[in-house]
Each structure stands twice: as structure tokens, then as C-alpha cells.
Amino acid sequence: MSLQGRTLHDRAVWLFIVLSAFFCVNAVLAEFIGVKIFALEDTLGIAPLEWNLFGQTGSLSFTAGTLLWPVVFLMTDVINEFFGRRGVRMISWLAAALIVYGFVFAFAAISIAPADWWVKAAQPEGVSDYQAAFAAVFGQGLWTIAGSLVAFMLGQLIDVAVFHRIRNITGEKYVWLRATGSTAVSQLVDSFVVLYIAFVLGPQKWPTSLFLAVSTVNYAYKMLAAIALIPLIYLVRAGITRYLGEDRARQLREEAALV
């Protein structure tokens, strides 16, 4: 069998391809749906909890992107575990490039002239101008895009550094600690940086109280999700070990700790 054939039959290669694809898809989708802010209590159909945080009251508000970011955290930790710093950095830069690629074509789609009949096509559903709605959803402001990209890359680079710092101290033990600990630090940065660049420095000029309130709520949600995913981390790790075989999985983890 040729070298190329052996490479394509290597289960570790296929594992990295699948994990990378799933990571990138979720990262890109999270950026695009993150433009929506939703109210938790209204979504659950319960009365507003009337929380009071930094002077802001009412329903708990989250960006829709928070629905997918826990999956990105899980993929980051799994890739960190088996493919190390280089693997995480590679997929992080790839995801960032795909996010930019997606927004470039979103803006291109917005700029082309719409068909007259299409602009009014959704009026029966209450959308008076389909072009305006399309532009509002997909044409996120440059401040939002910049904030998302900067926060994403900072978060990923911090995550991989903290993950391996904890791993160097604890060795193979305490998988939950390095996974959750790295998420705690990286998402503290991510949650505040993205909203600060997008909505404080950007044209909306959020007041400090609103920025702190929304950032804190989103960070709290991400941490609760990270804790809830701890059992899944162990399940995924065990599944990968069965797929690769105990010896190959151990070899990858040992190599990952070095690169």
C-alpha cells in the first residue's frame, strides 16, 4: 500500500478530520446565529425572573450562539487531549478563516440586486421586505465580526495554554479539571471581549451596566454548560480509545502532551 493509502487508512487521521469538521461547522454556525439575542424565561414559557444584575433587570438575555459554543468547547478539549497544542491551533485558525470566508460571501449576497418579486415574497408571513430582513440577519456589523474573531482566537489560544499547564501538573489524571479549568479561563476572556468590541466600542455604545450584565450571564451559562458536559467528555474519550485501540490512544495522548 502506498504512503498516501496508509495515511488515509490511519484511524487517527480520520478522527482528526471528523473532529475538525465538526468543530469548524459549529464555530461558523455559532458566529452567524449569534446576532440573535433571546430571552430565557420567554423561551421556556415562564414568568420573567426579574433578575437584577449591575442595575439591569428583566429576563435573562443570551446570544443564540451560546447554544453551540459548549459543543465547540467539547471539541477543543478532545482535540487538545489527543492532538495537542498544534492540533487546536490549526483548527482554530482554519475556523477563523472559514468565518471570514462565510461573512465575505454573506456581504456579497446582500450586495447583489434582489428580484422584485422576492422582496415581497414573505409578506404573508409578516416580513414586509425580505431584502432588508436578509441584510439585517446576515449582514452583521463589522464591529460584531471583529469582536467575534478576536474573542474566538484569544479564547482558543488561552484555552490550549491553560489546558496543557494543568496537564503538566496533574499528568493523565483529572481530565475534568483540565477541560473545565481551561474553559473557565478562556471563556471569561471570550465572553467579555466579544461583547465589548461589538457593542461597547461599536456603534450601539452599550452602557457599562448592560455590557457587564449580559457578559456575566453568558459566561455563567457557558460555565454551567461546561460542567454539565463533564460526563460527555469521559464518554467521548472512552469512545475514541475504543475506536483507536488502547495503545494507539495512549500514544496520541503522550505525543499531544509534548506538542
PLY file of the C-alpha trace (Angstrom):
ply
format ascii 1.0
element vertex 259
property float x
property float y
property float z
element edge 258
property int vertex1
property int vertex2
end_header
0.00 0.00 0.00
1.27 3.50 -0.85
2.14 6.07 1.81
-0.98 8.02 0.81
-3.11 4.90 1.16
-1.68 4.12 4.61
-2.34 7.70 5.71
-5.97 7.59 4.62
-6.44 4.28 6.43
-4.97 5.65 9.67
-7.83 5.91 12.15
-6.13 8.81 13.92
-6.17 10.82 10.68
-9.87 10.16 10.20
-10.53 11.06 13.82
-8.79 14.41 13.39
-10.69 15.13 10.16
-14.08 14.37 11.75
-13.35 16.34 14.93
-12.01 19.29 12.91
-15.02 19.34 10.58
-17.48 19.22 13.47
-15.53 21.93 15.32
-15.44 24.27 12.31
-19.11 23.80 11.42
-20.21 24.61 14.95
-17.87 27.62 15.22
-19.12 29.12 11.93
-22.78 28.48 12.78
-22.34 30.00 16.24
-20.98 33.20 14.68
-23.88 33.52 12.25
-26.71 32.79 14.70
-25.04 34.85 17.45
-26.66 38.02 16.09
-29.90 36.99 17.80
-30.42 37.83 21.48
-33.06 35.66 23.14
-34.88 35.83 26.50
-34.53 32.64 28.53
-37.76 32.87 30.51
-39.87 33.70 27.46
-38.30 30.78 25.59
-39.16 28.42 28.45
-42.65 29.88 28.74
-42.24 31.01 32.34
-42.68 34.38 34.03
-39.61 36.67 33.98
-37.38 36.06 36.98
-36.85 39.82 37.34
-33.16 39.39 37.99
-31.13 42.44 38.95
-27.51 42.49 37.84
-25.41 45.66 37.62
-28.65 47.63 37.66
-30.16 45.73 34.72
-33.48 43.99 35.36
-35.86 41.76 33.39
-35.48 38.44 31.56
-32.11 36.73 31.27
-30.69 37.53 27.85
-28.29 35.35 25.85
-26.83 35.40 22.37
-28.11 32.46 20.30
-24.50 31.48 19.67
-24.30 30.22 23.26
-26.38 27.22 22.14
-23.45 25.92 20.09
-20.36 27.14 21.94
-20.46 24.31 24.51
-20.03 21.88 21.61
-17.01 23.90 20.43
-15.54 23.70 23.96
-16.00 19.94 23.97
-14.33 19.55 20.58
-11.46 21.80 21.70
-10.83 19.70 24.80
-10.98 16.40 22.89
-8.59 17.64 20.19
-6.33 19.05 22.91
-6.31 15.66 24.62
-5.32 13.62 21.56
-3.63 16.09 19.17
-2.12 18.73 21.43
-1.47 22.45 21.02
-0.64 22.23 17.34
-3.90 20.46 16.55
-6.02 23.05 18.37
-4.17 25.98 16.85
-4.53 24.52 13.38
-8.30 24.06 13.61
-8.75 27.42 15.35
-7.04 29.32 12.53
-8.95 27.23 9.99
-12.27 28.04 11.71
-11.39 31.75 11.83
-10.59 31.71 8.10
-13.89 29.95 7.36
-15.79 32.52 9.44
-14.23 35.34 7.41
-14.94 33.42 4.20
-18.57 33.00 5.23
-19.04 36.68 6.02
-17.40 37.76 2.76
-19.95 35.78 0.78
-22.77 36.89 3.08
-21.93 40.51 2.26
-21.64 39.59 -1.42
-25.10 38.02 -1.32
-26.51 41.14 0.37
-24.98 43.46 -2.23
-26.45 41.77 -5.32
-29.73 43.19 -6.56
-32.77 41.22 -5.33
-35.57 40.15 -7.64
-38.58 42.43 -7.20
-40.96 39.55 -6.55
-38.61 38.04 -3.95
-38.51 41.23 -1.83
-42.25 40.85 -1.16
-42.34 37.03 -1.14
-42.59 36.72 2.64
-45.22 39.42 3.24
-47.86 36.77 4.11
-45.55 35.71 6.97
-45.24 39.29 8.20
-41.88 40.15 6.57
-42.53 43.29 4.56
-39.07 43.50 2.97
-37.19 40.22 2.51
-34.02 42.03 1.37
-33.93 44.19 4.48
-34.50 41.17 6.72
-31.80 39.18 4.91
-29.34 42.05 5.27
-30.16 42.54 8.95
-29.61 38.88 9.81
-26.59 38.03 7.65
-25.02 41.48 7.44
-23.71 41.69 10.96
-21.76 44.86 11.55
-18.00 44.87 11.13
-17.64 45.59 14.85
-19.56 42.40 15.66
-17.49 40.34 13.24
-14.22 41.81 14.53
-15.25 41.23 18.13
-16.23 37.65 17.42
-12.99 36.80 15.64
-10.71 38.46 18.19
-12.56 36.86 21.12
-12.64 33.46 19.43
-8.91 33.34 18.73
-7.95 34.75 22.14
-10.21 32.23 23.83
-8.79 29.31 21.86
-5.15 30.26 22.43
-5.75 30.78 26.15
-7.71 27.52 26.37
-4.89 25.44 24.91
-2.28 27.11 27.13
-4.26 26.60 30.36
-5.23 23.04 29.36
-1.60 21.99 28.97
-0.46 23.90 32.07
-2.93 21.87 34.14
-1.98 18.68 32.31
1.70 19.23 33.06
0.85 19.49 36.75
-1.64 16.61 37.04
-0.46 14.26 34.30
-3.10 11.88 32.93
-5.32 12.33 36.00
-8.20 14.78 36.40
-9.40 15.05 32.80
-12.39 17.03 34.09
-10.12 19.58 35.77
-8.07 20.49 32.71
-11.17 20.55 30.49
-13.30 22.68 32.81
-10.41 24.80 34.10
-9.26 25.77 30.61
-12.84 26.64 29.63
-13.30 28.74 32.78
-10.31 30.96 31.95
-10.69 31.14 28.16
-14.42 31.87 28.20
-14.02 34.56 30.83
-11.94 36.39 28.23
-14.12 35.39 25.27
-17.47 36.33 26.84
-16.39 39.85 27.75
-14.13 40.68 24.80
-16.66 39.87 22.09
-19.43 42.00 23.60
-17.06 44.84 24.48
-15.73 45.16 20.93
-19.09 44.53 19.25
-21.44 46.55 21.42
-19.39 48.96 23.57
-16.77 50.09 21.07
-19.19 49.56 18.19
-21.98 51.90 17.07
-24.55 50.66 19.61
-22.48 52.04 22.53
-23.93 49.83 25.23
-23.72 51.31 28.74
-21.25 49.61 31.07
-24.04 48.15 33.21
-25.68 46.41 30.23
-22.33 45.14 28.94
-21.39 43.68 32.34
-24.82 42.16 32.88
-25.09 40.39 29.51
-21.44 39.29 29.56
-21.78 37.85 33.07
-24.96 35.97 32.23
-23.45 34.50 29.05
-20.29 33.47 30.92
-22.34 31.85 33.68
-24.28 29.86 31.10
-21.09 28.69 29.38
-19.63 27.54 32.69
-22.78 25.66 33.67
-22.75 24.01 30.24
-19.06 23.10 30.61
-19.76 21.46 33.97
-22.78 19.61 32.57
-20.64 18.27 29.72
-18.03 16.66 32.02
-19.63 13.19 31.79
-19.78 13.55 28.00
-16.04 14.33 27.89
-15.33 10.98 29.57
-17.76 9.17 27.27
-16.18 10.69 24.14
-12.69 9.93 25.46
-13.66 6.30 26.10
-15.28 6.01 22.67
-12.19 7.36 20.94
-9.99 4.96 22.91
-12.13 2.02 21.76
-12.03 3.30 18.16
-8.25 3.78 18.09
-7.27 0.96 20.41
-5.74 1.41 23.86
-2.11 1.52 22.65
-2.72 3.99 19.79
-4.85 6.23 22.00
-2.17 6.27 24.71
0.49 7.08 22.09
-1.54 10.05 20.80
-2.15 11.39 24.32
1.54 11.14 25.17
2.54 12.90 21.94
-0.16 15.54 22.49
1.33 16.40 25.86
4.62 17.25 24.13
3.46 19.34 21.14
0 1
1 2
2 3
3 4
4 5
5 6
6 7
7 8
8 9
9 10
10 11
11 12
12 13
13 14
14 15
15 16
16 17
17 18
18 19
19 20
20 21
21 22
22 23
23 24
24 25
25 26
26 27
27 28
28 29
29 30
30 31
31 32
32 33
33 34
34 35
35 36
36 37
37 38
38 39
39 40
40 41
41 42
42 43
43 44
44 45
45 46
46 47
47 48
48 49
49 50
50 51
51 52
52 53
53 54
54 55
55 56
56 57
57 58
58 59
59 60
60 61
61 62
62 63
63 64
64 65
65 66
66 67
67 68
68 69
69 70
70 71
71 72
72 73
73 74
74 75
75 76
76 77
77 78
78 79
79 80
80 81
81 82
82 83
83 84
84 85
85 86
86 87
87 88
88 89
89 90
90 91
91 92
92 93
93 94
94 95
95 96
96 97
97 98
98 99
99 100
100 101
101 102
102 103
103 104
104 105
105 106
106 107
107 108
108 109
109 110
110 111
111 112
112 113
113 114
114 115
115 116
116 117
117 118
118 119
119 120
120 121
121 122
122 123
123 124
124 125
125 126
126 127
127 128
128 129
129 130
130 131
131 132
132 133
133 134
134 135
135 136
136 137
137 138
138 139
139 140
140 141
141 142
142 143
143 144
144 145
145 146
146 147
147 148
148 149
149 150
150 151
151 152
152 153
153 154
154 155
155 156
156 157
157 158
158 159
159 160
160 161
161 162
162 163
163 164
164 165
165 166
166 167
167 168
168 169
169 170
170 171
171 172
172 173
173 174
174 175
175 176
176 177
177 178
178 179
179 180
180 181
181 182
182 183
183 184
184 185
185 186
186 187
187 188
188 189
189 190
190 191
191 192
192 193
193 194
194 195
195 196
196 197
197 198
198 199
199 200
200 201
201 202
202 203
203 204
204 205
205 206
206 207
207 208
208 209
209 210
210 211
211 212
212 213
213 214
214 215
215 216
216 217
217 218
218 219
219 220
220 221
221 222
222 223
223 224
224 225
225 226
226 227
227 228
228 229
229 230
230 231
231 232
232 233
233 234
234 235
235 236
236 237
237 238
238 239
239 240
240 241
241 242
242 243
243 244
244 245
245 246
246 247
247 248
248 249
249 250
250 251
251 252
252 253
253 254
254 255
255 256
256 257
257 258
